[in-house]
């Protein structure tokens, strides 16, 4: 699943007329980078949720055939936050653990390593990265392969994770529910594993970061 329902307020005015996942870097829409990497890693079925200007996402990507994928959509009248959006899409996601990616990141993490990932008795597996300049406090800690709410060092959640459907089973249809509280509860019960990815990763949250990544991918220096 690719999470593509965010409004992208900090990317205005670009997102007033273009949904954030369709903003381009290096000559491709952010979400297209994901789709191509997922197809190359052997994934075949993709679910995309959307809200703001969602019809533009469907019009651009269609059924996914040109990427070698089968894409289905989970439209939201208004964004349901991360856990709420995933819960609403559960009928499309099946009964096995599934990979979830934030549409507004760029990463060279090898998603093929998470294809068919077995959670065993756990509820989630998260990919963490070093804290970027805009988020120095981090989100979670990693201790002997298990996620902790606090610890040293703190790391940042990359927006890449594998989840068991039952993590979202108690969420009412259409409810706005953030992901972090669910994860913290599961972490307290040792039900969330994790890994530390040290490669290339960017969170595209502002116009400046979008332009910087675009210049980086095109091989030119970025000047403010």
C-alpha positions in Angstrom: 0.0 0.0 0.0 1.1 3.5 -0.8 -0.2 6.3 1.5 -1.1 9.2 -0.8 -4.0 11.0 1.0 -2.0 13.8 2.6 -2.9 17.4 1.8 0.8 18.6 1.6 0.1 21.9 3.3 3.8 22.8 3.7 4.2 22.2 0.0 1.7 24.9 -1.0 1.2 26.5 -3.4 2.4 23.5 -5.5 -0.1 21.2 -3.9 -3.0 23.6 -4.5 -3.3 22.2 -8.0 -1.2 19.0 -7.8 -1.5 16.2 -5.3 1.7 15.8 -3.4 2.4 12.2 -4.8 2.5 13.6 -8.3 5.1 16.3 -7.6 8.2 15.5 -9.6 11.8 15.0 -8.7 14.4 13.9 -11.1 11.9 13.9 -13.9 9.4 11.5 -12.3 6.5 11.9 -9.9 7.3 10.9 -6.4 4.8 8.0 -6.5 6.2 6.8 -9.8 9.6 6.2 -8.2 7.9 4.0 -5.7 5.8 2.1 -8.3 8.9 1.4 -10.4 10.9 0.1 -7.5 8.0 -2.0 -6.2 7.6 -3.6 -9.7 11.3 -4.2 -9.9 11.3 -5.9 -6.5 8.6 -8.4 -7.6 5.5 -6.8 -6.1 2.4 -7.1 -8.3 -0.6 -5.7 -6.5 -0.7 -2.2 -5.1 -3.4 -0.3 -3.1 -3.2 3.5 -3.1 -5.4 5.7 -0.8 -6.1 9.2 -1.7 -8.2 12.3 -0.7 -7.0 15.7 -1.9 -7.2 15.8 -5.7 -7.3 12.0 -5.7 -8.9 11.9 -9.1 -5.7 13.3 -10.6 -3.8 10.4 -9.1 -6.1 7.8 -10.6 -6.1 9.6 -14.0 -2.3 9.6 -14.0 -1.6 6.1 -12.8 -4.7 4.2 -14.1 -4.8 0.5 -13.4 -1.0 0.3 -13.1 -0.5 -1.9 -16.3 2.2 0.4 -17.7 4.3 -0.3 -14.6 3.6 -4.0 -14.7 1.3 -3.7 -11.6 -2.3 -4.0 -10.7 -3.3 -0.9 -8.8 -6.5 -0.5 -6.8 -7.6 2.7 -5.0 -9.0 3.4 -1.6 -10.6 6.9 -1.9 -11.2 9.0 1.2 -13.6 11.9 1.3 -11.2 13.5 3.8 -7.9 12.1 4.9 -8.3 9.6 7.7 -4.7 9.8 9.0 -2.3 6.9 8.6 -4.0 4.1 10.6 -7.5 5.2 9.6 -6.5 5.1 6.0 -5.0 1.7 6.2 -8.0 0.4 8.1 -10.3 1.7 5.4 -8.3 -0.2 2.8 -8.1 -3.5 4.6 -10.8 -5.1 2.4 -8.3 -4.6 -0.5 -5.2 -5.7 1.3 -6.1 -9.3 2.2 -5.3 -11.4 5.3 -1.5 -11.5 5.1 1.1 -8.9 6.3 1.5 -6.1 3.8 4.1 -3.5 3.0 3.2 0.2 3.4 5.1 3.2 2.0 4.6 6.9 2.5 4.2 8.5 -1.0 6.1 11.6 0.1 9.5 10.0 0.7 12.3 9.1 -1.7 14.4 6.1 -0.6 16.8 3.6 -2.1 15.9 1.0 0.5 15.7 -2.5 -1.0 12.0 -3.2 -0.7 12.5 -6.7 -2.1 13.8 -7.6 1.3 10.3 -7.1 2.7 8.4 -9.0 0.0 6.7 -11.9 1.8 8.1 -10.7 5.1 7.0 -13.0 7.9 6.0 -11.2 11.1 5.5 -14.4 13.0 3.6 -13.3 16.2 4.4 -9.7 15.8 2.2 -6.9 14.6 4.7 -4.7 12.6 8.2 -4.3 11.3 9.5 -0.8 10.8 12.4 0.6 8.8 14.2 3.4 10.7 16.8 5.9 9.5 19.2 8.4 11.0 17.5 11.6 12.2 17.3 14.2 9.4 18.1 17.9 10.2 14.4 18.7 10.3 13.6 16.0 12.9 16.6 15.7 15.2 14.7 14.2 18.1 13.8 11.1 16.2 10.7 8.9 16.8 11.7 5.5 18.3 14.6 3.5 19.5 15.8 0.0 18.3 17.0 -2.5 20.9 18.2 -6.0 19.9 15.8 -5.9 16.8 12.8 -4.7 18.8 11.2 -1.3 18.7 11.1 0.9 21.8 9.3 4.1 22.5 12.4 5.6 24.0 16.1 4.8 24.1 19.6 5.7 22.8 20.0 6.5 20.1 16.6 7.7 18.9 16.0 7.1 15.2 13.4 8.4 12.7 10.6 6.2 11.2 11.2 6.1 7.5 7.6 5.7 6.4 8.3 2.1 5.3 6.9 -0.8 7.3 5.2 -4.2 7.2 2.0 -4.6 9.1 -0.3 -7.4 10.2 -4.0 -6.6 9.3 -5.0 -7.3 12.9 -3.1 -4.2 14.1 -5.9 -2.2 12.5 -8.8 -4.5 13.1 -10.4 -2.5 15.9 -10.7 0.7 14.0 -14.2 1.7 13.0 -14.8 2.3 9.3 -14.2 6.0 8.4 -12.5 6.8 11.7 -9.5 9.2 11.7 -6.8 7.4 13.6 -3.1 8.1 13.8 -0.6 5.3 13.6 1.9 6.2 16.4 -0.4 5.3 19.4 -1.1 1.8 17.9 2.6 1.2 17.4 3.5 2.4 20.9 1.0 0.0 22.4 2.3 -2.9 20.3 5.9 -1.9 21.2 5.1 -2.2 24.9 4.1 -5.8 24.3 7.3 -6.6 22.2 5.2 -6.9 19.1 7.1 -4.6 16.8 10.5 -5.4 15.2 12.7 -3.0 13.3 15.8 -2.4 11.3 18.2 0.5 10.8 18.6 1.6 7.2 21.6 3.8 6.6 21.3 4.5 2.9 19.7 7.3 0.8 16.4 8.5 2.2 14.5 11.8 2.0 11.3 13.1 3.5 9.8 15.5 1.0 7.9 17.8 3.4 8.7 21.3 2.0 9.3 23.0 -1.3 12.9 23.5 -0.5 13.5 19.8 0.2 11.6 18.9 -3.0 13.8 21.3 -5.0 17.0 20.0 -3.3 16.2 16.4 -4.1 15.3 17.3 -7.6 18.6 18.9 -8.1 20.4 16.0 -6.5 18.7 13.4 -8.7 19.5 15.5 -11.8 23.1 15.8 -10.7 23.2 19.5 -10.2 24.0 21.6 -7.1 21.1 23.2 -5.3 21.3 26.8 -4.4 18.9 28.6 -2.1 
